Amino acid sequence: MITLNSSVIIYRPIKQVFDFVSSSDNDFQWQYGTLETARVSGGSIGVGAFFRSIGHLMGRRLQGTFEITQYQANKEYGFKSLSGPLELQTLYVFETDRGSTKIQVSTRARVVDFTQVQEWVLEKQLRKQLRENLALLKGILEGQATSPAKPA
């Protein structure tokens, strides 16, 4: 079992950060290797909703279906994989920290069908990718606040 934990502080309001992270439609913007995501269940985002993700990791194409398992606006967002080569369970916890938003991320992964890859190699890659994803997320969201307005 691979366990990853990380955190980041983003100098944006908690609602803006939570809404961006919890919308799977944004995943390809800040998660390296994600090519496409789409909701596969109707209705609002929340516990029991599903989304599908297509991406690549370590030179392999991955496709998986995920179920949202935890959803409390501006507090937590979690999901687990229902299919794919890895059993994943991820939880994002959001809190206000001196006018900014702190996100704590924890992920547990277990290899189901990722043949010819040693777990420690996969863990090293996932750890690196998580750090890069959080840095990219921070850059995107903080950049939104300082981007000049586009002329009409």
C-alpha positions, 0 to 999 in steps of 0.5 A, spaced: 500 500 500 502 506 498 500 512 502 502 519 500 500 526 504 502 533 502 499 540 503 499 547 500 497 554 502 494 558 496 493 565 497 485 565 495 479 564 498 477 557 500 470 557 496 474 559 490 479 553 491 474 548 493 470 549 487 476 549 483 478 542 486 472 539 487 470 540 479 473 534 476 472 538 469 478 542 472 483 536 473 486 536 466 488 543 468 492 542 474 493 534 474 499 532 470 498 526 466 490 527 466 488 528 459 480 528 460 475 528 465 468 528 465 462 527 470 458 520 468 452 522 473 447 527 473 445 532 478 449 536 482 456 534 485 456 530 491 457 524 495 455 518 490 456 522 484 461 519 479 466 521 474 471 518 469 478 520 468 483 518 462 490 520 463 497 517 463 502 515 468 509 512 467 508 511 459 501 507 460 494 510 458 490 509 464 482 510 464 478 509 471 471 511 474 471 514 480 466 515 486 465 521 490 465 519 497 466 525 501 463 532 500 462 538 504 462 544 501 469 548 503 471 543 508 472 536 504 472 533 498 474 525 497 473 520 492 475 513 490 476 509 484 471 503 482 476 501 476 483 502 473 489 499 474 490 502 481 485 502 487 486 509 489 482 513 495 484 521 495 481 526 500 482 533 500 481 537 506 480 545 506 481 550 512 482 557 512 489 559 514 490 567 515 486 569 509 489 563 505 486 556 504 490 550 506 489 544 503 491 537 506 491 531 501 492 524 503 492 518 498 492 511 498 494 507 492 494 499 491 496 496 485 491 492 482 494 491 474 500 495 473 504 489 471 512 490 470 512 496 475 515 495 482 511 499 487 517 503 490 518 506 483 510 507 482 510 510 489 516 515 487 513 517 481 506 518 485 509 522 490 513 527 485 507 528 481 503 530 487 508 535 489 508 538 482 500 538 481 499 542 488 505 547 485 501 547 479 494 548 482 497 554 487 500 557 480 493 557 477 489 559 482 494 565 485 495 567 477 487 568 476 487 573 482 493 577 478 491 576 471 489 583 467 482 583 465 481 582 458 479 587 453 471 587 451 
